[in-house]
Amino acid sequence: MNPFDDRICALGEGALWHPERQELFWFDVTGRRLLSRGHDAREIALPEMCSAAAWIDRDRLLVASESCLSVLDIASGTFTRRLCDLEADNPATRSNDGRADPRGGFWIGTMGRNAEPGEGAIYRYHAGELHRLFGNVSIPNAICFAPDGSRAYFADTERGLLFRVSLDDGGWPAGEPELFVDFAAAGLWPDGAVTLADGSLRVALWGEGAVVAVSPDGAIGAFHRLPAPHATCPASGGPGYRTLFCTSATQGLSPAALGHAPLSGATFFLEDICEGKPEPAFRLDLCGDTE
């Protein structure tokens, strides 16, 4: 994979291709920045750590922060509406990976600020209500959905496990999560993930410097290497959604490691590698919004 944007993030996360703007958005979580690149480069300073987003319309994003879900006006870089608290009464946790689902909701994971074991959870925000779906997660990542909306995926990076769960017609879990891929058995640690048009996944591997293909039946496939050991979150976008993007991080790397991988923290891309699909919009209108 080649450099797409050389602005260095301590913890790049939350890559999102905006289908109407033809623009890639991502976060520097601990640096409290939202970055983007389309026709121009954009950088928005944030009041607290933010980690994931969904597009609402051309001008607005749903943003998950360490304490809430809010609406961001892209042009002004300001938050215009607080939708709900997100473990705001627990200063020991923050948001992590999240993604809009095919039914207009938004799934978001929380974690301990120091990745304390079992302190995280996964929630769904839909129609103005936040519901806790799963607990006892250490580092929730890889939230993504089958193209037909029949399944959701998520990982616990700390345990090296990727799970899947069946969804009902409303987009709610229809049973208990089941193990989908045991990455730990291969010495790999899954971070963010995205599903493609054929139902396969592309999973970023923390510490491995790669995005790996995973088939719809859970087989590990080709590795797409990038010159940064901590790959964090992939997204598909560009013309025909045939470009694979991936954020990265410098977090936890020694000066020597950074010397060997000076592009750590940059955002990367690889063209004509996959046929992706547009991310679904978050349905703010289901929350009583009439704008």
C-alpha positions, 0 to 999 in steps of 0.5 A, spaced: 500 500 500 502 507 498 501 513 502 495 517 501 496 522 506 502 523 510 499 527 516 501 523 522 496 520 527 498 517 533 492 513 533 489 513 526 482 510 526 475 510 523 476 511 516 470 513 512 469 514 505 463 519 504 459 517 498 456 524 496 462 528 497 467 523 494 472 524 500 475 520 506 475 522 513 479 519 519 480 520 526 487 521 530 484 519 536 488 521 541 490 527 537 483 529 538 483 531 530 478 529 524 482 529 518 479 528 511 482 528 503 478 529 497 479 535 493 482 538 498 485 536 505 481 538 511 483 538 519 478 539 524 480 540 532 476 536 536 474 538 544 475 531 546 477 524 543 473 521 537 474 515 534 468 513 529 463 516 524 457 515 519 455 520 514 448 523 515 448 527 508 452 531 504 454 536 510 453 532 516 456 526 520 454 522 526 461 522 530 462 518 536 466 521 542 469 519 549 462 521 552 457 521 547 454 521 540 453 527 536 452 531 529 458 534 526 457 540 521 462 539 516 463 546 513 464 549 520 467 543 524 462 544 530 457 540 533 450 542 532 446 536 536 448 531 542 444 525 540 446 521 547 451 520 552 456 514 551 458 511 558 459 519 560 458 517 567 464 512 566 471 517 565 475 510 565 472 508 558 472 512 551 469 510 544 473 506 539 471 502 533 464 504 530 460 503 523 453 505 521 449 499 519 444 497 513 438 499 517 440 506 519 443 505 526 450 506 528 454 500 532 459 503 537 464 500 541 467 502 548 473 500 551 478 502 558 482 508 556 488 503 558 485 497 555 483 494 561 480 487 560 473 486 559 471 493 561 468 495 554 462 494 550 458 494 544 452 498 543 447 500 537 444 507 537 437 506 533 431 511 532 433 515 538 435 510 543 442 507 545 442 499 547 447 495 550 448 489 545 454 485 548 459 486 554 466 484 557 470 486 551 477 489 552 478 492 545 472 492 540 474 493 533 472 490 526 465 492 527 462 491 520 456 488 516 454 483 511 452 486 504 445 484 505 444 486 513 443 479 515 450 478 519 454 483 523 461 482 525 466 485 531 473 483 534 476 483 541 483 485 539 486 483 546 483 476 545 485 476 537 478 473 536 473 475 530 466 474 531 459 474 527 452 474 529 446 473 525 441 479 525 433 480 525 429 484 520 430 490 524 438 489 525 438 487 532 442 481 534 438 474 533 442 470 537 449 470 541 455 471 537 459 465 535 467 465 533 468 467 526 476 467 525 481 465 531 486 470 529 490 469 535 491 462 533 495 465 527 499 470 532 495 476 529 491 481 532 485 484 528 483 491 528 478 495 524 475 491 518 470 493 512 466 488 508 466 488 500 460 487 495 462 480 495 461 479 502 468 478 504 472 482 509 478 486 509 481 486 516 487 491 519 492 487 523 495 491 529 502 489 529 503 486 523 503 492 518 498 489 513 490 488 511 488 481 510 482 478 506 477 474 510 472 470 505 465 469 507 466 463 510 472 465 515 478 463 511 484 467 511 487 470 505 491 475 501 495 480 505 496 487 503 502 490 506 503 497 508 509 500 511 507 501 518 506 496 523 500 498 526 495 498 521 488 500 524 482 501 520 480 500 512 475 503 508 473 502 501 472 508 496 474 512 490 471 510 483 467 504 483 469 503 490 475 499 488 480 503 492 482 500 499 484 505 504 487 504 511 489 508 517 495 507 521 498 509 528 505 510 532 502 508 538 506 504 542 512 504 537 519 505 540 524 510 537 527 505 533 521 502 530 519 509 528 526 510 525 525 503 521 517 505 519 517 513 518 510 513 515 507 510 521 501 514 523 500 516 515 494 513 511 495 509 505 491 506 499 491 501 494 488 501 487 484 496 483 484 491 489 477 490 491 470 491 489 467 495 495 460 498 496 458 505 499 457 505 507 450 506 509 447 513 511 446 514 519 438 515 519 438 521 523 430 522 521 429 516 525 431 520 531 425 525 530 430 530 526 426 533 520 431 538 517 
